[in-house]
Amino acid sequence: MRESFSNRPALPDPETAPELFEGVLTRRVIAYFIDLAIMAVMAVMVMALSIVAAILGFFTFGLAWGSLILVIPASVVIYYAATLGSHRRATIGMQMTDIVLTPTRGQPLDGWMAFLHALVFWITFWISWPLSLIFALFTPRRQMIHDLIVGTLMVRRSPMVRHWQARSRGAEGAY
């Protein structure tokens, strides 16, 4: 068990790699608004699903109408899970602002973790978005509440790629 912790990649540190965290919180806010604009365009799909559910409600004696409550939240979470769970590990807004989601607990970032990240993000966002933003100001890696709960970290993508390349070169030189 001890060996698994020593093989685990070290988390980037803001003291030794400040370029990874430079402007991350501002970039996250901008990415959020870009993603909101994209989801507004997706509203056409949501409306189509709502119409289908409304029509199905007549054939299921009203049971399908219960799904109308879930259509919008489900489409939002599916968008985040599909984009964060991809090989890019970023929503379209995050890609445009050069940030990427990174797991902190040594496990790979898969679709379920991306789904959980999106779900916990929206729950904490609905409860108190200012608190989550303020919380990020006081964490060294600019992690928000949902990042700490799920075990993720948001960093700048282009410096992170250079960070990974440097670590792999260092590991090659060590052998």
C-alpha positions as CSV (number, residue, x, y, z in Angstrom):
1,M,0.0,0.0,0.0
2,R,2.8,2.3,0.8
3,E,4.3,1.9,-2.6
4,S,1.1,3.0,-4.3
5,F,1.4,6.4,-2.5
6,S,5.1,6.8,-3.5
7,N,4.2,6.0,-7.2
8,R,1.4,8.5,-7.2
9,P,2.2,11.7,-9.1
10,A,2.8,14.7,-6.9
11,L,0.2,17.5,-7.2
12,P,1.5,20.7,-8.7
13,D,2.4,23.2,-6.1
14,P,1.7,26.9,-6.5
15,E,5.0,27.7,-4.9
16,T,7.1,25.8,-7.4
17,A,4.8,26.0,-10.4
18,P,2.9,29.3,-10.1
19,E,2.2,29.4,-13.9
20,L,-0.2,26.5,-13.5
21,F,-2.5,28.5,-11.2
22,E,-2.1,32.0,-12.7
23,G,-5.5,33.5,-13.2
24,V,-7.3,30.1,-12.8
25,L,-10.2,31.5,-10.8
26,T,-10.8,34.3,-13.3
27,R,-10.6,31.8,-16.1
28,R,-13.0,29.5,-14.4
29,V,-15.6,32.3,-14.1
30,I,-15.1,33.2,-17.8
31,A,-15.4,29.5,-18.8
32,Y,-18.6,29.3,-16.7
33,F,-20.2,32.1,-18.7
34,I,-19.1,30.6,-22.0
35,D,-20.6,27.3,-21.0
36,L,-23.8,29.0,-20.0
37,A,-24.0,30.6,-23.5
38,I,-23.5,27.2,-25.0
39,M,-26.1,25.6,-22.8
40,A,-28.5,28.4,-23.8
41,V,-28.0,27.3,-27.4
42,M,-28.7,23.8,-26.2
43,A,-32.1,25.0,-24.9
44,V,-33.6,24.0,-28.3
45,M,-32.7,20.3,-27.4
46,V,-34.1,20.8,-23.9
47,M,-37.4,22.2,-25.4
48,A,-37.6,19.2,-27.8
49,L,-37.1,16.8,-24.9
50,S,-39.7,18.7,-22.9
51,I,-42.2,18.4,-25.7
52,V,-41.6,14.7,-26.1
53,A,-42.1,14.2,-22.3
54,A,-45.3,16.3,-22.4
55,I,-46.7,14.2,-25.2
56,L,-45.6,11.0,-23.6
57,G,-47.4,12.2,-20.4
58,F,-50.8,11.7,-22.2
59,F,-49.9,8.1,-23.1
60,T,-48.5,7.2,-19.7
61,F,-51.4,8.8,-17.7
62,G,-49.2,11.6,-16.5
63,L,-46.1,9.6,-15.4
64,A,-43.8,11.1,-18.0
65,W,-44.7,14.6,-16.8
66,G,-42.6,13.9,-13.8
67,S,-39.6,13.7,-16.0
68,L,-40.1,17.4,-17.0
69,I,-38.6,18.3,-13.6
70,L,-35.4,16.5,-14.5
71,V,-34.9,17.6,-18.2
72,I,-33.0,20.8,-17.6
73,P,-30.8,19.6,-14.7
74,A,-30.1,16.4,-16.6
75,S,-29.1,18.2,-19.8
76,V,-26.7,20.5,-17.8
77,V,-25.1,17.6,-15.9
78,I,-24.8,15.5,-19.1
79,Y,-23.1,18.4,-20.9
80,Y,-20.5,18.8,-18.1
81,A,-20.0,15.0,-17.7
82,A,-19.6,14.5,-21.4
83,T,-17.1,17.3,-21.8
84,L,-15.2,16.8,-18.6
85,G,-15.2,13.1,-19.0
86,S,-13.6,13.3,-22.5
87,H,-9.9,13.0,-23.1
88,R,-9.6,16.8,-23.0
89,R,-10.9,16.9,-19.4
90,A,-12.5,20.3,-20.0
91,T,-15.8,21.8,-21.1
92,I,-15.8,24.0,-24.2
93,G,-15.5,27.1,-22.1
94,M,-12.6,25.6,-20.1
95,Q,-10.9,24.7,-23.4
96,M,-11.3,28.3,-24.6
97,T,-9.8,29.7,-21.4
98,D,-6.9,27.1,-21.3
99,I,-7.8,25.3,-18.1
100,V,-8.1,21.5,-17.4
101,L,-9.6,19.4,-14.7
102,T,-7.1,17.1,-12.9
103,P,-7.8,14.5,-10.3
104,T,-6.0,14.8,-7.0
105,R,-6.4,11.4,-5.4
106,G,-4.4,9.4,-7.9
107,Q,-7.3,7.9,-9.8
108,P,-8.0,8.5,-13.4
109,L,-10.6,11.1,-14.4
110,D,-13.4,9.1,-15.9
111,G,-17.0,9.8,-16.9
112,W,-18.4,9.0,-13.4
113,M,-16.0,11.3,-11.7
114,A,-16.8,14.0,-14.3
115,F,-20.5,13.4,-13.6
116,L,-20.0,13.6,-9.9
117,H,-17.9,16.8,-10.3
118,A,-20.7,18.5,-12.3
119,L,-23.4,17.3,-9.9
120,V,-21.6,18.5,-6.8
121,F,-20.7,21.8,-8.6
122,W,-24.3,22.6,-9.3
123,I,-25.4,21.6,-5.8
124,T,-22.8,23.8,-4.1
125,F,-23.5,26.5,-6.7
126,W,-27.2,26.5,-6.0
127,I,-26.6,26.6,-2.2
128,S,-24.2,29.5,-2.3
129,W,-22.0,30.5,-5.3
130,P,-20.4,33.5,-3.6
131,L,-19.2,31.3,-0.7
132,S,-17.6,28.8,-3.2
133,L,-15.8,31.6,-5.0
134,I,-14.6,33.2,-1.8
135,F,-13.5,29.8,-0.5
136,A,-11.3,29.4,-3.6
137,L,-9.5,32.7,-2.8
138,F,-8.2,31.1,0.4
139,T,-7.0,27.7,-0.9
140,P,-3.5,27.6,-2.2
141,R,-4.4,25.8,-5.4
142,R,-7.6,27.9,-5.9
143,Q,-9.8,24.9,-5.4
144,M,-13.5,25.5,-4.9
145,I,-15.7,23.6,-2.4
146,H,-16.8,21.0,-5.0
147,D,-13.2,20.4,-6.1
148,L,-12.2,19.5,-2.5
149,I,-15.2,17.2,-2.1
150,V,-14.7,15.3,-5.4
151,G,-10.9,15.4,-5.3
152,T,-10.1,17.5,-8.4
153,L,-7.9,20.5,-9.2
154,M,-8.2,23.0,-12.0
155,V,-5.0,24.1,-13.6
156,R,-3.9,25.9,-16.8
157,R,-3.6,23.4,-19.6
158,S,-0.6,24.7,-21.6
159,P,1.7,25.1,-18.6
160,M,0.5,21.7,-17.3
161,V,1.5,20.0,-20.5
162,R,5.0,21.5,-20.1
163,H,4.9,20.4,-16.5
164,W,4.1,16.8,-17.5
165,Q,6.8,16.8,-20.2
166,A,9.4,18.1,-17.7
167,R,8.4,15.4,-15.2
168,S,8.6,12.6,-17.8
169,R,12.0,13.9,-18.9
170,G,13.1,13.9,-15.3
171,A,11.8,10.4,-14.8
172,E,13.7,9.2,-17.9
173,G,16.9,10.8,-16.6
174,A,16.5,9.1,-13.3
175,Y,16.8,5.6,-14.8
